[in-house]
């Protein structure tokens, strides 16, 4: 089944981000959440989405 990305809503992207986070795919979750935030009209809501799914490359902790 083919889904046109233009038909997807912010909620669709946010659901996918949650699914990726649950399956330990933080970078994909971040990318999907970023798209959800772009499609969200309310700046405060978009900021909340971005805060919930931070960029894992910026928050990664090095271990030895």
Order of alpha helices (4+ residues) and beta strands (2+ residues): alpha-alpha-alpha-alpha
